[in-house]
Amino acid sequence: MDVFEAVQVRRSVRSYKPTPIPREKLEKILEAARLAPSAMNLQPWHFIVVTDASKREKLAEAPFAKFLKEAPVVIVACGNQRVSPKWYMIDVAIAMQNMVLTATGEGLGTCWVGSFNEREVKEMLKIPEEYRVIALLALGYPRRKLDIQSRILHLVRRRKRLEEIVSYEEYGGKLDSKKK
């Protein structure tokens, strides 16, 4: 699967099979994060791979995160705010997107989760003070489940057309079809 195809087929998965993720696939996904670009190549990230069921259950206590207990792996993405005070969140987000696309290419599902209590997560996982928890990433083999709410949302709120989100040269500027 090429990268654009991975972008097209990627979905937020909220139901997972209990099948463990092979170590080679997990390491490939983490390697994709390691290779991400960062401001001044500071690489202000640290990723904590959580497979322990009791820890995943604790992470799943946050609103909108119940499915985390189902995912065989939850990756907690952290950014070092002292190393890169202005850019750590963006750099970690880029690395996470690399993981999402690589996981998709490997036949795995993901869901980027922003619902968590940072203080509790930092305490549970012994995360140093200089790191901020940016997001959680559920990772596993998708399980087909009828998710009525999600289907209705995607019917009501479809992806915007390119013309709705892109301007040329200035806000609202249209592409001059005569220029090449």
matplotlib code that plots the C-alpha trace (Angstrom):
import matplotlib.pyplot as plt

x = [0.0, 1.4, 1.2, -1.7, -3.7, -3.0, -4.3, -7.4, -8.3, -7.2, -10.1, -10.4, -10.8, -12.7, -13.1, -10.2, -9.5, -7.5, -4.8, -1.3, 0.6, 3.8, 7.0, 8.3, 5.2, 5.3, 8.9, 8.3, 5.6, 7.8, 10.7, 8.4, 7.9, 11.7, 12.3, 9.8, 11.2, 11.3, 12.3, 16.1, 16.1, 15.6, 13.4, 11.6, 9.5, 9.2, 6.7, 5.5, 4.1, 1.4, 0.3, -0.5, -4.3, -4.7, -2.9, -5.0, -8.1, -7.0, -6.4, -9.9, -11.5, -11.4, -14.5, -14.6, -11.7, -13.5, -12.2, -8.6, -9.0, -9.8, -6.7, -3.8, -1.4, -1.8, 1.1, 1.4, 3.1, 5.0, 6.8, 9.7, 8.7, 12.2, 14.1, 11.7, 9.4, 7.8, 7.6, 7.3, 3.6, 3.9, 6.9, 5.1, 2.0, 4.1, 5.7, 2.3, 0.9, 3.9, 2.9, -0.8, 0.1, 2.6, 0.1, -2.5, 0.0, 0.6, -3.1, -3.6, -6.1, -5.5, -7.3, -5.8, -7.1, -7.0, -9.3, -7.1, -6.2, -2.6, -1.7, -3.0, -1.3, 2.0, 1.8, 0.8, 3.5, 6.2, 6.6, 9.2, 8.1, 9.6, 7.4, 3.8, 1.4, 0.3, -2.0, -2.7, -2.7, -4.8, -3.3, -4.5, -6.3, -9.7, -12.8, -15.9, -18.6, -21.8, -21.1, -24.4, -23.3, -20.1, -21.9, -24.6, -21.8, -20.0, -23.3, -24.2, -20.7, -18.9, -15.4, -15.2, -14.4, -10.9, -12.3, -13.7, -10.4, -7.8, -7.1, -4.4, -2.1, -4.5, -7.6, -10.4, -8.1, -9.1, -6.8, -6.3, -6.9, -5.2, -1.9, 0.3]
y = [0.0, 3.4, 6.4, 8.1, 4.9, 4.6, 8.2, 7.3, 4.0, 5.1, 5.2, 5.8, 2.3, 2.0, -1.8, -4.3, -8.0, -9.3, -10.5, -9.4, -7.3, -9.0, -7.4, -6.7, -4.7, -2.7, -1.9, -0.8, 1.6, 3.0, 3.3, 5.4, 7.8, 7.9, 8.9, 11.8, 15.3, 17.8, 21.4, 21.7, 17.9, 18.1, 15.0, 16.0, 12.9, 9.8, 7.0, 4.6, 1.3, 0.1, -3.5, -4.2, -4.8, -3.1, 0.0, 0.1, -0.2, 2.8, 4.8, 3.8, 5.5, 8.9, 10.1, 8.9, 6.4, 3.3, 1.3, 1.6, -1.4, -3.4, -2.3, -4.7, -1.7, 1.9, 4.2, 7.2, 10.0, 12.5, 15.7, 17.3, 20.9, 21.9, 20.6, 22.3, 24.7, 26.1, 23.0, 19.8, 19.4, 19.7, 17.5, 14.7, 15.1, 14.5, 11.4, 10.1, 10.6, 8.6, 5.8, 6.0, 5.7, 2.9, 1.0, 1.3, 0.0, -3.0, -3.8, -2.4, 0.0, 3.1, 5.8, 9.0, 9.8, 13.2, 12.3, 11.6, 13.1, 14.1, 14.2, 10.7, 9.3, 10.9, 9.5, 6.0, 5.7, 7.6, 10.3, 13.0, 16.5, 18.0, 15.8, 16.6, 13.9, 14.9, 12.1, 8.4, 6.1, 2.9, 0.2, -3.2, -5.4, -3.9, -5.8, -5.2, -3.7, -1.9, 1.6, 3.4, 6.7, 6.8, 5.9, 8.6, 11.1, 10.3, 10.5, 13.9, 15.3, 14.3, 15.3, 18.8, 19.3, 20.5, 23.8, 24.4, 24.1, 25.4, 29.0, 30.1, 33.1, 34.6, 33.5, 32.9, 33.0, 30.5, 28.5, 30.2, 27.3, 29.3, 29.4, 26.3]
z = [0.0, -0.9, 1.5, -0.3, -0.2, 3.6, 4.0, 2.1, 3.9, 7.5, 9.9, 13.6, 15.0, 18.3, 18.5, 18.5, 18.4, 21.3, 18.9, 20.0, 17.6, 16.4, 17.7, 14.2, 13.3, 16.5, 16.1, 12.5, 13.7, 16.4, 13.9, 11.7, 14.7, 15.3, 11.7, 11.8, 11.2, 14.1, 14.6, 14.6, 14.7, 18.5, 18.5, 21.7, 21.9, 24.1, 23.5, 26.2, 24.9, 27.2, 26.9, 30.6, 30.8, 34.1, 32.9, 29.7, 31.7, 33.8, 30.7, 29.4, 32.4, 30.6, 28.8, 25.1, 25.8, 26.9, 23.9, 25.1, 27.3, 24.2, 22.2, 22.7, 22.7, 23.7, 22.9, 25.1, 23.2, 25.3, 24.3, 26.2, 26.7, 28.0, 25.0, 22.5, 24.3, 21.1, 18.9, 21.0, 20.4, 16.6, 16.5, 18.5, 16.3, 13.2, 14.7, 15.7, 12.2, 10.9, 13.3, 12.2, 8.5, 9.0, 11.2, 8.4, 5.9, 8.2, 8.4, 11.9, 13.2, 15.3, 17.1, 18.2, 21.7, 23.4, 26.3, 29.3, 32.7, 32.2, 35.9, 36.4, 33.2, 34.2, 37.7, 36.6, 34.0, 36.0, 33.3, 34.2, 34.9, 31.7, 29.5, 28.6, 27.5, 24.0, 23.0, 23.3, 20.3, 20.4, 18.2, 17.2, 14.6, 13.9, 14.9, 12.9, 15.1, 14.2, 15.4, 14.6, 16.1, 14.0, 10.8, 11.4, 12.1, 8.8, 6.9, 8.4, 8.5, 5.3, 4.4, 3.0, -0.7, -1.5, -2.8, 0.7, 2.5, 0.0, -1.2, -3.6, -2.9, -0.3, 1.7, -0.8, -3.8, -6.6, -8.8, -12.1, -14.5, -17.3, -15.4, -15.5]

ax = plt.figure().add_subplot(projection="3d")
ax.plot(x, y, z, "-o")
ax.set_aspect("equal")
plt.show()
